């Protein structure tokens, strides 16, 4: 019998049986057998909450049963409150002494990692992220991970079976680790590790941002590589001689931002709560690149608002304040909160008026004008949008910013489509698409290609339109942008209708609806 894995068993003779926690139905049945109490049937919601507190652990269910029996007159709602505090603060007496004994046998590095893992709640970590948290180098981290695995405190099988495998402490062990931290942690131990981790995540996400999106408008300085922690497994597209390899590296970087989105969001919240305002608002830059591919992520507006509050609270960086207000505005109107978006954009415009004369500040001013035009389009005022887009493009031309000029040419093409002028739109979008290709801008290649396909379809050039839209669909799928893929499928359905292929059109519409359903938007 062992609390952890048995590595001495040969692979050919070992039988691995995963012992999962009890599901809710089984836990409810067991609790009902342990406690013959009418309160459970009278208040099924409270009974389920009692079971949830137990996380499927038999020892916890036994403890809950005993607590219910000892308090026959108390309502379950009060018992839930008392039990939650008891379990969080003191643990389950039946297993606490066993966990304490195992913990005291750990080497200092493993015990430290155990305590620190409980300080990054609600997210799972890659091997590299765990090393950054520990701060003693990757070899020391691997030793600690293996020891925690042997002790039964951590399951590292995912690290072995997947390139980007992840680990996290189970809920009950996380509570135990936090109790041990209150007893054993050195002064400042957790805060030091959290800051080191936040800065590591900032550095990695800046790399992923640059690799995925290429050079673009940013207001944060690059964070130097963090010591005693390996970088994530990302490669620079600029160092690839083969265009296909470069494209694959860009897509991998975009996928990394998607995979680590919860870590990014958690670090923004953590940095803001700790008062690390510079790190909080700087993290919003790579979140922005993720957001452009996944605009309907539910908690992005809250993340941008938190980053903006940090920028305002820091108070010493006008460009950061302007940028974070602009980011917040976009996320708000994307979720239908256009009045709030207008307020945020007015704050951004006020800040833009006091920016300096640097090229970056000029790009920021042009960006705010672009955002104003986009919000006008959201409100249906496409004539005003065209005026703002033309003004913004002129600002980019004045500072010789080819990317900004390409982006605003694309915006103008979209606006002319909305105004019912597909011929002008096709000219503008053809130029924008060709420029995006020449600049190697993967995401903009997809966006301009989709818009160009829409314009070509409206002028009757459906065969050409199909090629651009199919390429855009492939690009969206490569970046795991479900909503971008859904938009491309919508256009392909219209093209199929134009060509009389009703079966294909229905197939595309069904696929688009399924993608939106995944995000609650169908």
QUIGI-V270319 format. One record per residue. SS is DSSP state (helix for helix, strand for strand, loop for the rest). D_FIRST is the distance of its C-alpha to the first C-alpha in Angstrom with 2 decimals. Layout:
# QUIGI-V270319
ss:SS d_first:D_FIRST
ss:SS d_first:D_FIRST
This chain:
# QUIGI-V270319
ss:loop d_first:0.00
ss:loop d_first:3.81
ss:loop d_first:7.13
ss:loop d_first:9.02
ss:loop d_first:9.88
ss:loop d_first:9.29
ss:loop d_first:13.04
ss:loop d_first:13.30
ss:loop d_first:12.92
ss:loop d_first:16.57
ss:loop d_first:17.95
ss:loop d_first:19.37
ss:loop d_first:16.28
ss:loop d_first:13.74
ss:loop d_first:13.78
ss:loop d_first:13.51
ss:loop d_first:13.25
ss:loop d_first:14.61
ss:loop d_first:13.66
ss:loop d_first:16.99
ss:loop d_first:18.32
ss:loop d_first:20.31
ss:loop d_first:23.91
ss:helix d_first:26.74
ss:helix d_first:27.79
ss:helix d_first:24.45
ss:helix d_first:24.13
ss:helix d_first:27.71
ss:helix d_first:27.12
ss:helix d_first:24.16
ss:helix d_first:26.26
ss:helix d_first:29.15
ss:helix d_first:27.26
ss:helix d_first:26.11
ss:loop d_first:29.65
ss:loop d_first:32.77
ss:loop d_first:35.04
ss:helix d_first:38.16
ss:helix d_first:37.80
ss:helix d_first:35.06
ss:helix d_first:37.42
ss:helix d_first:40.44
ss:loop d_first:39.04
ss:helix d_first:36.74
ss:helix d_first:36.95
ss:helix d_first:35.65
ss:helix d_first:32.85
ss:helix d_first:31.81
ss:helix d_first:32.02
ss:helix d_first:29.72
ss:helix d_first:27.17
ss:helix d_first:27.75
ss:helix d_first:26.98
ss:helix d_first:23.48
ss:loop d_first:22.73
ss:loop d_first:20.81
ss:loop d_first:18.07
ss:helix d_first:17.49
ss:helix d_first:17.37
ss:helix d_first:20.64
ss:helix d_first:22.20
ss:helix d_first:21.59
ss:helix d_first:23.20
ss:helix d_first:26.07
ss:helix d_first:26.61
ss:helix d_first:26.99
ss:helix d_first:29.37
ss:helix d_first:31.47
ss:helix d_first:31.77
ss:helix d_first:32.87
ss:loop d_first:35.55
ss:loop d_first:37.33
ss:loop d_first:40.56
ss:loop d_first:39.48
ss:loop d_first:39.81
ss:helix d_first:36.66
ss:helix d_first:38.17
ss:helix d_first:38.21
ss:helix d_first:34.67
ss:helix d_first:33.53
ss:helix d_first:35.32
ss:helix d_first:33.92
ss:helix d_first:30.31
ss:helix d_first:30.59
ss:helix d_first:31.84
ss:helix d_first:29.23
ss:helix d_first:26.27
ss:helix d_first:27.90
ss:helix d_first:28.96
ss:loop d_first:26.31
ss:loop d_first:23.22
ss:loop d_first:21.12
ss:helix d_first:20.83
ss:helix d_first:17.54
ss:helix d_first:15.74
ss:helix d_first:18.48
ss:helix d_first:17.65
ss:helix d_first:14.04
ss:helix d_first:15.67
ss:helix d_first:18.43
ss:helix d_first:16.36
ss:helix d_first:14.72
ss:helix d_first:18.28
ss:helix d_first:19.96
ss:loop d_first:17.97
ss:loop d_first:19.38
ss:loop d_first:22.51
ss:helix d_first:25.67
ss:helix d_first:26.14
ss:helix d_first:22.74
ss:helix d_first:23.19
ss:helix d_first:26.68
ss:helix d_first:25.72
ss:helix d_first:23.20
ss:helix d_first:26.09
ss:helix d_first:28.59
ss:helix d_first:26.72
ss:loop d_first:27.05
ss:loop d_first:30.77
ss:loop d_first:31.40
ss:loop d_first:30.49
ss:loop d_first:31.01
ss:loop d_first:30.98
ss:loop d_first:28.59
ss:strand d_first:29.23
ss:strand d_first:29.70
ss:helix d_first:28.63
ss:helix d_first:32.19
ss:helix d_first:32.36
ss:helix d_first:29.24
ss:helix d_first:30.94
ss:helix d_first:34.09
ss:helix d_first:32.38
ss:helix d_first:30.80
ss:loop d_first:34.09
ss:loop d_first:32.92
ss:loop d_first:33.33
ss:helix d_first:31.29
ss:helix d_first:29.58
ss:helix d_first:28.38
ss:helix d_first:27.19
ss:helix d_first:25.25
ss:helix d_first:23.52
ss:helix d_first:22.73
ss:helix d_first:21.50
ss:helix d_first:19.11
ss:helix d_first:17.79
ss:helix d_first:17.40
ss:helix d_first:15.59
ss:helix d_first:13.08
ss:loop d_first:12.74
ss:loop d_first:12.14
ss:loop d_first:15.70
ss:loop d_first:17.44
ss:loop d_first:17.33
ss:loop d_first:19.75
ss:helix d_first:19.79
ss:helix d_first:23.23
ss:helix d_first:24.60
ss:helix d_first:23.80
ss:helix d_first:25.17
ss:loop d_first:28.29
ss:loop d_first:31.09
ss:loop d_first:31.22
ss:loop d_first:27.61
ss:strand d_first:26.73
ss:strand d_first:24.12
ss:loop d_first:24.07
ss:loop d_first:22.03
ss:loop d_first:20.91
ss:helix d_first:23.31
ss:helix d_first:21.21
ss:helix d_first:19.95
ss:helix d_first:23.59
ss:helix d_first:24.73
ss:helix d_first:22.37
ss:helix d_first:23.64
ss:helix d_first:27.15
ss:helix d_first:26.68
ss:helix d_first:25.49
ss:helix d_first:28.51
ss:helix d_first:30.83
ss:helix d_first:29.68
ss:helix d_first:29.27
ss:loop d_first:31.34
ss:loop d_first:34.53
ss:loop d_first:37.82
ss:loop d_first:38.40
ss:helix d_first:35.02
ss:helix d_first:34.37
ss:helix d_first:38.04
ss:helix d_first:38.39
ss:helix d_first:35.37
ss:helix d_first:36.56
ss:helix d_first:40.05
ss:helix d_first:38.84
ss:helix d_first:36.77
ss:helix d_first:39.73
ss:helix d_first:42.08
ss:helix d_first:39.78
ss:helix d_first:39.61
ss:helix d_first:43.39
ss:helix d_first:43.97
ss:helix d_first:41.78
ss:helix d_first:43.36
ss:helix d_first:46.82
ss:helix d_first:46.15
ss:helix d_first:44.95
ss:helix d_first:47.99
ss:helix d_first:50.39
ss:helix d_first:48.91
ss:helix d_first:48.88
ss:helix d_first:52.19
ss:loop d_first:54.17
ss:loop d_first:56.52
ss:loop d_first:57.42
ss:loop d_first:58.52
ss:loop d_first:56.08
ss:loop d_first:56.85
ss:loop d_first:53.76
ss:loop d_first:53.76
ss:loop d_first:51.13
ss:loop d_first:48.23
ss:loop d_first:47.70
ss:loop d_first:44.49
ss:loop d_first:41.79
ss:loop d_first:40.71
ss:loop d_first:37.17
ss:loop d_first:36.06
ss:loop d_first:36.54
ss:loop d_first:38.70
ss:loop d_first:37.49
ss:loop d_first:38.00
ss:loop d_first:41.60
ss:loop d_first:44.70
ss:loop d_first:48.31
ss:helix d_first:50.44
ss:helix d_first:53.52
ss:helix d_first:52.25
ss:loop d_first:52.06
ss:loop d_first:55.15
ss:loop d_first:54.24
ss:helix d_first:54.94
ss:helix d_first:52.19
ss:helix d_first:49.64
ss:helix d_first:51.05
ss:helix d_first:50.78
ss:helix d_first:47.15
ss:helix d_first:46.37
ss:helix d_first:48.16
ss:helix d_first:46.19
ss:helix d_first:42.88
ss:helix d_first:43.92
ss:helix d_first:44.83
ss:helix d_first:41.50
ss:helix d_first:39.74
ss:helix d_first:41.69
ss:helix d_first:40.58
ss:helix d_first:36.89
ss:loop d_first:37.08
ss:helix d_first:39.37
ss:helix d_first:36.93
ss:helix d_first:36.35
ss:helix d_first:40.13
ss:helix d_first:40.78
ss:helix d_first:38.19
ss:helix d_first:39.72
ss:helix d_first:43.21
ss:helix d_first:42.14
ss:helix d_first:40.27
ss:helix d_first:43.21
ss:helix d_first:45.68
ss:helix d_first:43.77
ss:helix d_first:43.54
ss:loop d_first:47.22
ss:loop d_first:46.76
ss:helix d_first:49.60
ss:helix d_first:50.42
ss:helix d_first:46.95
ss:helix d_first:46.86
ss:helix d_first:50.12
ss:helix d_first:49.61
ss:helix d_first:46.43
ss:helix d_first:48.65
ss:helix d_first:50.28
ss:helix d_first:47.37
ss:helix d_first:46.49
ss:helix d_first:50.07
ss:helix d_first:49.57
ss:helix d_first:46.49
ss:helix d_first:48.51
ss:helix d_first:51.38
ss:helix d_first:49.13
ss:loop d_first:47.34
ss:loop d_first:50.05
ss:loop d_first:48.59
ss:loop d_first:45.24
ss:loop d_first:45.16
ss:loop d_first:44.42
ss:helix d_first:46.52
ss:helix d_first:49.53
ss:helix d_first:47.52
ss:helix d_first:46.28
ss:helix d_first:49.86
ss:helix d_first:51.15
ss:helix d_first:48.69
ss:helix d_first:49.71
ss:helix d_first:53.35
ss:helix d_first:52.95
ss:helix d_first:51.53
ss:helix d_first:54.46
ss:helix d_first:56.94
ss:helix d_first:55.33
ss:helix d_first:55.48
ss:loop d_first:59.14
ss:loop d_first:60.08
ss:loop d_first:59.70
ss:helix d_first:62.07
ss:helix d_first:60.88
ss:helix d_first:57.30
ss:helix d_first:58.62
ss:helix d_first:60.73
ss:helix d_first:57.95
ss:helix d_first:55.33
ss:helix d_first:57.89
ss:helix d_first:58.67
ss:helix d_first:55.03
ss:helix d_first:54.60
ss:helix d_first:57.77
ss:helix d_first:56.63
ss:helix d_first:53.28
ss:helix d_first:55.10
ss:helix d_first:57.71
ss:helix d_first:55.11
ss:loop d_first:53.51
ss:loop d_first:56.95
ss:loop d_first:57.58
ss:helix d_first:60.84
ss:helix d_first:62.58
ss:helix d_first:59.79
ss:helix d_first:59.87
ss:helix d_first:63.60
ss:helix d_first:63.14
ss:helix d_first:60.57
ss:helix d_first:62.87
ss:helix d_first:65.81
ss:helix d_first:63.86
ss:helix d_first:63.12
ss:helix d_first:66.82
ss:helix d_first:67.90
ss:helix d_first:65.70
ss:helix d_first:66.95
ss:loop d_first:70.51
ss:loop d_first:69.80
ss:loop d_first:67.91
ss:loop d_first:69.42
ss:loop d_first:71.10
ss:loop d_first:68.25
ss:helix d_first:67.30
ss:helix d_first:63.93
ss:helix d_first:65.69
ss:helix d_first:68.07
ss:helix d_first:65.15
ss:helix d_first:63.71
ss:helix d_first:67.07
ss:helix d_first:67.28
ss:helix d_first:63.77
ss:helix d_first:64.67
ss:helix d_first:67.76
ss:helix d_first:65.66
ss:helix d_first:63.27
ss:helix d_first:66.34
ss:helix d_first:67.55
ss:helix d_first:64.24
ss:helix d_first:64.14
ss:helix d_first:67.73
ss:helix d_first:66.58
ss:helix d_first:63.84
ss:loop d_first:66.64
ss:loop d_first:68.69
ss:loop d_first:71.31
ss:helix d_first:71.16
ss:helix d_first:74.65
ss:helix d_first:73.52
ss:helix d_first:70.36
ss:helix d_first:72.55
ss:helix d_first:74.58
ss:helix d_first:71.50
ss:helix d_first:69.97
ss:helix d_first:73.26
ss:helix d_first:73.48
ss:helix d_first:69.96
ss:helix d_first:70.65
ss:helix d_first:73.79
ss:helix d_first:71.87
ss:helix d_first:69.45
ss:helix d_first:72.40
ss:helix d_first:74.09
ss:loop d_first:71.20
ss:loop d_first:70.71
ss:loop d_first:67.21
ss:helix d_first:66.79
ss:helix d_first:63.40
ss:helix d_first:64.75
ss:helix d_first:67.84
ss:helix d_first:65.79
ss:helix d_first:63.60
ss:helix d_first:66.69
ss:helix d_first:68.41
ss:helix d_first:65.45
ss:helix d_first:65.71
ss:helix d_first:69.43
ss:helix d_first:68.83
ss:helix d_first:66.46
ss:helix d_first:69.04
ss:helix d_first:71.84
ss:helix d_first:69.74
ss:helix d_first:69.41
ss:loop d_first:73.17
ss:loop d_first:73.90
ss:loop d_first:75.07
ss:helix d_first:72.85
ss:helix d_first:75.34
ss:helix d_first:75.15
ss:helix d_first:71.39
ss:helix d_first:71.01
ss:helix d_first:73.05
ss:helix d_first:71.06
ss:helix d_first:67.66
ss:helix d_first:68.64
ss:helix d_first:69.48
ss:helix d_first:66.27
ss:helix d_first:64.14
ss:helix d_first:65.94
ss:helix d_first:65.49
ss:helix d_first:61.77
ss:helix d_first:61.45
ss:helix d_first:63.48
ss:helix d_first:61.33
ss:loop d_first:58.05
ss:loop d_first:56.87
ss:helix d_first:54.14
ss:helix d_first:53.77
ss:helix d_first:57.56
ss:helix d_first:58.19
ss:helix d_first:56.23
ss:helix d_first:57.87
ss:helix d_first:61.39
ss:helix d_first:60.92
ss:helix d_first:59.93
ss:helix d_first:62.89
ss:helix d_first:65.22
ss:helix d_first:64.13
ss:helix d_first:65.02
ss:helix d_first:68.42
ss:helix d_first:69.19
ss:helix d_first:68.33
ss:helix d_first:70.78
ss:loop d_first:73.57
ss:loop d_first:72.97
ss:loop d_first:71.27
ss:helix d_first:68.23
ss:helix d_first:67.40
ss:helix d_first:67.14
ss:helix d_first:65.26
ss:helix d_first:62.54
ss:helix d_first:61.75
ss:helix d_first:61.30
ss:helix d_first:59.17
ss:helix d_first:56.87
ss:helix d_first:56.35
ss:helix d_first:55.60
ss:helix d_first:53.03
ss:helix d_first:51.26
ss:helix d_first:51.27
ss:helix d_first:49.85
ss:helix d_first:47.01
ss:helix d_first:46.28
ss:loop d_first:46.02
ss:loop d_first:43.89
ss:loop d_first:46.77
ss:helix d_first:46.56
ss:helix d_first:49.64
ss:helix d_first:51.61
ss:helix d_first:50.76
ss:helix d_first:51.81
ss:helix d_first:55.14
ss:helix d_first:55.77
ss:helix d_first:54.97
ss:helix d_first:57.49
ss:helix d_first:60.19
ss:helix d_first:59.35
ss:helix d_first:59.73
ss:helix d_first:63.21
ss:helix d_first:64.15
ss:helix d_first:63.09
ss:helix d_first:65.21
ss:helix d_first:68.15
ss:loop d_first:67.78
ss:loop d_first:67.57
ss:loop d_first:63.96
ss:helix d_first:62.86
ss:helix d_first:59.72
ss:helix d_first:58.49
ss:helix d_first:59.46
ss:helix d_first:57.42
ss:helix d_first:54.38
ss:helix d_first:54.65
ss:helix d_first:55.13
ss:helix d_first:52.09
ss:helix d_first:49.97
ss:helix d_first:51.37
ss:helix d_first:50.75
ss:helix d_first:47.10
ss:helix d_first:46.62
ss:helix d_first:48.27
ss:helix d_first:46.25
ss:helix d_first:43.06
ss:loop d_first:44.57
ss:loop d_first:46.06
ss:loop d_first:49.58
ss:loop d_first:50.56
